[in-house]
């Protein structure tokens, strides 16, 4: 689960996913 957290944070850095970055903190908790 921790891997997914870092992945979501690292993806926006290299990928163009601003919407995903905003859903990372909230979406991660809901997904977990």
N, CA, C and O atoms as CSV, one atom per row, in Angstrom:
chain,resi,resn,atom,element,x,y,z
A,1,UNK,N,N,0.832,-1.195,0.000
A,1,UNK,CA,C,0.000,0.000,0.000
A,1,UNK,C,C,0.880,1.264,0.000
A,1,UNK,O,O,0.546,2.271,-0.623
A,2,UNK,N,N,1.997,1.180,0.707
A,2,UNK,CA,C,2.897,2.339,0.762
A,2,UNK,C,C,3.488,2.600,-0.620
A,2,UNK,O,O,3.754,3.745,-0.986
A,3,UNK,N,N,3.691,1.519,-1.387
A,3,UNK,CA,C,4.270,1.657,-2.735
A,3,UNK,C,C,3.329,2.478,-3.618
A,3,UNK,O,O,3.772,3.308,-4.412
A,4,UNK,N,N,2.041,2.235,-3.469
A,4,UNK,CA,C,1.055,2.942,-4.292
A,4,UNK,C,C,1.086,4.443,-3.958
A,4,UNK,O,O,0.949,5.288,-4.842
A,5,UNK,N,N,1.267,4.752,-2.678
A,5,UNK,CA,C,1.297,6.159,-2.265
A,5,UNK,C,C,2.441,6.899,-2.955
A,5,UNK,O,O,2.261,7.994,-3.487
A,6,UNK,N,N,3.617,6.278,-2.934
A,6,UNK,CA,C,4.785,6.913,-3.547
A,6,UNK,C,C,4.614,6.970,-5.060
A,6,UNK,O,O,5.055,7.920,-5.707
A,7,UNK,N,N,3.974,5.948,-5.617
A,7,UNK,CA,C,3.789,5.892,-7.059
A,7,UNK,C,C,2.889,7.034,-7.526
A,7,UNK,O,O,3.153,7.675,-8.543
A,8,UNK,N,N,1.829,7.273,-6.767
A,8,UNK,CA,C,0.892,8.338,-7.141
A,8,UNK,C,C,1.573,9.692,-7.046
A,8,UNK,O,O,1.262,10.608,-7.807
A,9,UNK,N,N,2.498,9.814,-6.113
A,9,UNK,CA,C,3.190,11.093,-5.933
A,9,UNK,C,C,4.288,11.268,-6.980
A,9,UNK,O,O,4.603,12.382,-7.398
A,10,UNK,N,N,4.852,10.154,-7.385
A,10,UNK,CA,C,5.950,10.218,-8.367
A,10,UNK,C,C,5.417,10.354,-9.790
A,10,UNK,O,O,6.047,10.986,-10.637
A,11,UNK,N,N,4.267,9.765,-10.046
A,11,UNK,CA,C,3.685,9.818,-11.394
A,11,UNK,C,C,3.447,11.258,-11.863
A,11,UNK,O,O,3.868,11.612,-12.964
A,12,UNK,N,N,2.792,12.089,-11.066
A,12,UNK,CA,C,2.527,13.472,-11.485
A,12,UNK,C,C,3.820,14.227,-11.783
A,12,UNK,O,O,3.848,15.091,-12.659
A,13,UNK,N,N,4.881,13.905,-11.062
A,13,UNK,CA,C,6.168,14.580,-11.254
A,13,UNK,C,C,6.682,14.335,-12.672
A,13,UNK,O,O,7.217,15.244,-13.306
A,14,UNK,N,N,6.520,13.111,-13.164
A,14,UNK,CA,C,7.024,12.774,-14.494
A,14,UNK,C,C,5.909,12.768,-15.522
A,14,UNK,O,O,6.157,12.939,-16.715
A,15,UNK,N,N,4.658,12.567,-15.055
A,15,UNK,CA,C,3.511,12.535,-15.967
A,15,UNK,C,C,2.630,13.768,-15.778
A,15,UNK,O,O,2.721,14.453,-14.760
A,16,UNK,N,N,1.787,14.042,-16.753
A,16,UNK,CA,C,0.901,15.212,-16.656
A,16,UNK,C,C,-0.443,14.778,-16.073
A,16,UNK,O,O,-1.424,14.632,-16.802
A,17,UNK,N,N,-0.479,14.575,-14.767
A,17,UNK,CA,C,-1.713,14.150,-14.103
A,17,UNK,C,C,-1.989,15.004,-12.874
A,17,UNK,O,O,-1.895,14.513,-11.749
A,18,UNK,N,N,-2.331,16.283,-13.070
A,18,UNK,CA,C,-2.603,17.186,-11.945
A,18,UNK,C,C,-3.847,16.753,-11.163
A,18,UNK,O,O,-3.902,16.880,-9.940
A,19,UNK,N,N,-4.843,16.238,-11.892
A,19,UNK,CA,C,-6.079,15.797,-11.252
A,19,UNK,C,C,-5.793,14.604,-10.339
A,19,UNK,O,O,-6.385,14.477,-9.267
A,20,UNK,N,N,-4.889,13.739,-10.770
A,20,UNK,CA,C,-4.551,12.558,-9.990
A,20,UNK,C,C,-3.827,12.933,-8.708
A,20,UNK,O,O,-3.989,12.278,-7.678
A,21,UNK,N,N,-3.027,13.991,-8.775
A,21,UNK,CA,C,-2.266,14.434,-7.613
A,21,UNK,C,C,-3.211,14.919,-6.516
A,21,UNK,O,O,-2.957,14.714,-5.329
A,22,UNK,N,N,-4.309,15.569,-6.927
A,22,UNK,CA,C,-5.266,16.093,-5.958
A,22,UNK,C,C,-6.064,14.944,-5.342
A,22,UNK,O,O,-6.479,15.014,-4.185
A,23,UNK,N,N,-6.274,13.880,-6.133
A,23,UNK,CA,C,-7.047,12.743,-5.651
A,23,UNK,C,C,-6.154,11.748,-4.909
A,23,UNK,O,O,-6.653,10.814,-4.282
A,24,UNK,N,N,-4.857,11.943,-4.977
A,24,UNK,CA,C,-3.918,11.026,-4.337
A,24,UNK,C,C,-4.144,10.973,-2.821
A,24,UNK,O,O,-4.367,9.888,-2.283
A,25,UNK,N,N,-4.094,12.107,-2.120
A,25,UNK,CA,C,-4.268,12.114,-0.667
A,25,UNK,C,C,-5.649,11.609,-0.250
A,25,UNK,O,O,-5.762,10.838,0.703
A,26,UNK,N,N,-6.689,12.033,-0.947
A,26,UNK,CA,C,-8.045,11.630,-0.585
A,26,UNK,C,C,-8.409,10.283,-1.202
A,26,UNK,O,O,-9.022,9.441,-0.546
A,27,UNK,N,N,-8.031,10.082,-2.459
A,27,UNK,CA,C,-8.369,8.850,-3.163
A,27,UNK,C,C,-7.651,7.655,-2.580
A,27,UNK,O,O,-8.197,6.552,-2.545
A,28,UNK,N,N,-6.425,7.868,-2.120
A,28,UNK,CA,C,-5.634,6.773,-1.569
A,28,UNK,C,C,-6.322,6.204,-0.335
A,28,UNK,O,O,-6.424,4.988,-0.174
A,29,UNK,N,N,-6.788,7.084,0.522
A,29,UNK,CA,C,-7.437,6.652,1.759
A,29,UNK,C,C,-8.717,5.874,1.440
A,29,UNK,O,O,-9.035,4.882,2.096
A,30,UNK,N,N,-9.438,6.336,0.432
A,30,UNK,CA,C,-10.691,5.693,0.045
A,30,UNK,C,C,-10.401,4.334,-0.596
A,30,UNK,O,O,-11.127,3.364,-0.377
A,31,UNK,N,N,-9.332,4.280,-1.388
A,31,UNK,CA,C,-8.977,3.029,-2.062
A,31,UNK,C,C,-8.460,2.014,-1.049
A,31,UNK,O,O,-8.758,0.823,-1.141
A,32,UNK,N,N,-7.687,2.495,-0.089
A,32,UNK,CA,C,-7.114,1.598,0.907
A,32,UNK,C,C,-8.249,1.080,1.786
A,32,UNK,O,O,-8.010,0.299,2.707
